[in-house]
Amino acid sequence: MKKWMLAGLLAVFTFTACNAKGDVKVDNTKVETNNNEKKMGTIKITKADFLEKVMNYEANPTEWKYAGDKPCLIDFYADWCGPCKVFAPILEELAAEYGDQIYIYKVDTEKEQELAAAFGIRSIPSLLFVPMEGQPQMSMGAMPKAQLKEAIDKVLLGKE
């Protein structure tokens, strides 16, 4: 019996992509801490924002040229996605923890279908790690906070 319960829990934790609808709103651009200090939160962006702040793939479709002033992580999500709902607070925590070191952008794939299609998003959540130098790296599915922190440190901040 315990083995079946363990297998069930493991299945819940390994399920990382969505294909069913629900209803939750993901927001927040600033997070207020207990000492009233403002820290950066995740930032929702549209295609227009993406073209300006990340990369103008319409003007330069063949070469990656990052337009940002610090590395970023882009979360492709949908409000109805169960794993996206579970993953959203982790991204908010990381946005507060990393503060001004990185941007954490969120792209609603339901509202920004053209942008999602441009990056071949087929399952959500999908994460695009965009370092200051070099090519971006895509990761599909949610991951535990510790693993995400490790990826941010290594890919975006160049820490070993």
Phi, psi and omega in degrees: 000316180297324179297320180292321178295318178297317179297321178296316177296318178299319178297321179296317181287335181270348177287114187234358181237158186247152169203017178236156183261148176214200179211101175213148178254136177246123181214203178094121171246341175227144177243129179262129181269175182299329181268021177064013176280132180273132176236155182292141174245188177291158184233118176285134179231153177258179177300317180299317177298316180301313181299325182276316189264337184247292182200134176268085182287346176283318180283330183222077186286345186257345184230131179283122176226104181288132184262355185280167179258358172205159184302159178219158173240129181246122179261115173270117188218177171217147181299331184274354186278119180303305178299328177296321179296319180290324185282331185305313179297328178296317179295322177297316178299316181292323177299319178291318181294316183277342175051241184273007180282326182217163168259143169240106181265153177233130178244117177283110185292340177286322181273332184242058184296324179295318179294317178298320179293323181298332180254011175064034181287117180244340175221152181230150359287149171233140183243133176248115178269120184241100177282167178295321180241145177091186184273148175289161179232133181261141174227130180259136178094155177288156177222158178299153183305316182299318180292321178294318177300318179299317179294318178298313180300316184282307187282316186269324185255355176068022178273146178255000000 
